[in-house]
Amino acid sequence: MITTEKTEMGRVGVQVELVNHVDAILAKSGALSPDKVRRVTLDAIVDTGASHLVVPKSAADALGLPVLGETGVRFADHRKEPRKIVGDVEVHLLTRDGVFRAIVEPNRPDVLLGAIVLEDMDFVVDCREQKLVPRDPNMILSEIE
């Protein structure tokens, strides 16, 4: 089970499993042995002010994720730099999972979970307890008009 934990004030840390989604599909169809599915479990920081999933280059390389292109990123100190975008990242977090694109950060030791992942998987930060929780524990709720 992937867990959530308290970190320094204002930051929520969790463990997350990242999987090569193409490998997972091939294993499900029987074309790849399940033990050959590339996966890594890493510490992650929840950042509601960030938009995207950010993964360390070492994890993207270990998973063999396809590079889709490049994007510009702006850091908290207002620097702007180009970064690669990879696809087919399957994220397993607590009791939920989803497939996303991710920005690759060369020297990052952990995963950054931004708003897109949190919204898609319907998680919110419980500020009082400093942990990540599902908005509804029984199902993902989607807002529609």
N, C-alpha and C positions, 0 to 999 in steps of 0.2 A: 504494500500500500504506500502511495506517495503521500508524505505528510506535510503539514504546515507548521511553522515554528515562529516564535517571536525573535526579532532581531533588535538592533538599536532603535530607540524611539522614532516612530514615524516610518519605519521600514518593515515590510513583512517579507519573510523568507519562506520558501517552500522547496521541496524537492520535486523535480519534474523528470519524466522519462520522455526522451525524444527518440523517434523511430523513423527509419526510412520508409515512407508510405508505399512506395512501389514494391519494396521487399515484402511488406506486410500483405499486399494484394496478391503477390506471387505465391506467398506461403499459404494464403487462404484458398487459392485455386489449386494448390498441390504442385505447382511448378517449382517451388523452392522449399527446401527443408526449413521448418520453423526455427531451428537452431542457427540458421544462416541469416536470419533477419538482423540487420544492423540496428543496434539500439544503444543508447547511453543514458545513464541517470546522473543528473547534475543538480547542484544547488541553483536556485533561481531567486531573483528579487522581483517583487511585484511593484510596478511603477505606474500608477494611474495617470501620471502626467505624460508618459510616453505613449506613442501610438502603436508601434509594431512589436513583434517578437524579434529579439536580438539573440543570436547564438554565437558562442565562441568559434573561431575558425577551426580549432582542433576538433570540435564536435561536428561541424559541417563536413570536415574532411573524413572523420571516422565513419560518418553515416553515408558518405558518398552522395551527398545531395547535389542535384543539378543546379548550375548557375543559370539564372534567368536573365540577368542583366546587372545594372548598376543604378544606384540612387544616391542622392546627396543627403547627408545627415547633418543636423545642427546639434552641437553639444551644449551643455548647460553654460559653458563659458563663451558661447556664441561662435566658436570655431565651426567652420563648415568643411566637410571632407567627403569624398566619394567612398562608397562601400558597395560590395557585391550583395546581390539578392539571390537567395536560393529558394527552391520550391520543394514541395512534397515532404514537409516536416510534419510528422504526426506527433501531437503533443498529448501525453497522458498526465492529467493533473487531478489529484484526489479521485473522484469517482467518474470523471468525465474525460472526453478526448475530442480532438478536432485536428484538421489538417490545414496548415498555414504556409505562407511564404515567410521568410525571415531575412533580416539584415545580418550580415556576417561582420563581427567585430574581431580584428586580428589578435588583440592581446587581452581580451576579456576572459576572466576565469569562470564566470557563471552566466546563466541565462537571464535575460530581462523580459518580463512578461508585461506587455503594454496593453492599452485599452482594447485593441481589436480582439486579442485572445480572451480577455476578461469578459467582454461583451458577448462574444460568440459562445463561450462556455457558460455564461450567465453566473459569473462569480462577482462578489462584492467584498470589499475590505471591511471587516469589523474593527473599527478604530479603537474601541474600548478594549477589546481582547487582543488587538494587533495580530489578527489572523485572517486568512482568506476563507470565505464561506460561500456556498451556493445561495443564491437569492431565494430559491425554493428548493429544499432538499429532495423533493420527489420528482422534479422535472425541470428541464430548461424552459424558461418562459421567453417567448419572442414577442417583441412589441410590433404591432402592425396597426395600420390605420384603416 
